Amino acid sequence: MSSIRPKLQPRSFQCWASHPIPAAKRQRPGSDGVTQRSHEVPQNATSERSAIVALGGLISLAVGIGIGRFVYTPILPAMVAELGLSKSNAGLIASANFAGYLVGALLAAGSGLPGTRRFWLLAGLAGSAATTAAMAFVQTMPAFAVLRFLGGAASALVLVFTTTLLLDFMMSRGRPGFNAVLFAGVGIGIATSAVLVSLLSAAGQDWSALWLASGLVSAFGAFAAAKMIPADEAVSILKRSGSALIVGRRLLCLILAYGLFGFGYIITATFLVAFVRETPDTRRLEPVVWIVFGLAAAPSVALWNWLARRLSISYAFALAALVEAVGVVAIVVWPTYVGVFITSICVGGTFMGLTALGLIRGRELAHGDPRKVLALMTSAFGLGQILGPSFAGFLFDHLSSFAIPSFLAAAALALAAALVLT
């Protein structure tokens, strides 16, 4: 007789860890046989500690992803104007960053890194701040590419180890609600960097000052996060190999959809501010467009996670991909204030949600070691990100327009929506 295995249905970030009983609620039998409470930590103290840790995680993702990975977008127009970079070169610099992100994510998902999760988290924060600041002191394509590659690897370490360490911490204390605070860090980092770049640009600072200031802000944030993030277990993160991964049809479709999503969003996310600057009707929005993008991203994970609980992860992913497709083409169809805001809100408000939903669904479909699913999906996503900016930059230099790459990106997102529902 075949055995029946219960099917796990993780529907939110709470599924990334188990649900141990909070320390304050554990009980032990007393000597008289009556159950007595052990030494309890006051609930307000637990909540305060969880809030501090969540804030540390927010700052960590703001530094490593919001600034370290995405500050290139608002600085790019100044680099193009002052250094004479072509769109192809600008795309190659962006692709180098995403190649580094791919390598860093695969290392983090693998089993070859010694040390604790907190160690690699802090190493990623330091590396992100250092490589961001160092961009101010170089002016050649090879140097830009190397620094952005290293910065991308550092960003991946920050994302992987911040989420794994802090989600475990929150679940162990029965505080899953703080997870939404954690993931708001990416959008807040984007908005913060946009404000910083806008203020310095208005003050007449050149592109190198923008990189240096962003690196200094990142260093300050990294120091603050290190003070707030708790110590990890003092053991190696080396993992056993786990069981073999079985890739079924639905998981394969999800992996392909995730790669198409990476290609679909990154063209707009890389060239949005440059497009706004070069379009006469929208040029005045340059100081605010990236701020709007970041503010839309801040609550997006909580929003799409909420929808996933009501619709299903697959339907929420498909819906987010279609919304993002509308945002990708809006700016080229309506190169006006309205089009710019639609693009900023639709793309900014979906890319982190899609990232999260894809990984949750991947874990749900995994048969075998879930880290291997993470590695496969990260590879597909990373390849899409690497191809997108270079492809768009090459076409722009030959066609003087982002229209064709934007429509192709939207088509990729629509196909991703269809694949994830098959």
Secondary structure, 3 states (H helix, E strand, C coil): CCCCCCCCCCCCHHHHCCCCCCHHHCEEECCCCCEEECCCCCHHHHHHHHHHHHHHHHHHHHHHHHHCCCCHHHHHHHHHHHHCCCHHHHHHHHHHHHHHHHHHHHHHHCCCCCCCHHHHHHHHHHHHHHHHHHHHHCCCHHHHHHHHHHHHHHHHHHHHHHHHHHHHHHHHCCCHHHHHHHHCHHHHHHHHHHHHHHHHHHCCCCHHHHHHHHHHHHHHHHHHHHHHCCCCCCCCCCCCCCCCCCCCHHHHHHHHHHHHHHHHHHHHHHHHHHHHHHCCCCHHHHHHHHHHHHHHHCCHHHHHHHHHHHHCHHHHHHHHHHHHHHHHHHHHHCCCHHHHHHHHHHHHCCHHHHHHHHHHHHHHHCCCCHHHHHHHHHHHHHHHHHHHHHHHHHHHHHHCCCHHHHHHHHHHHHHHHHHHCC
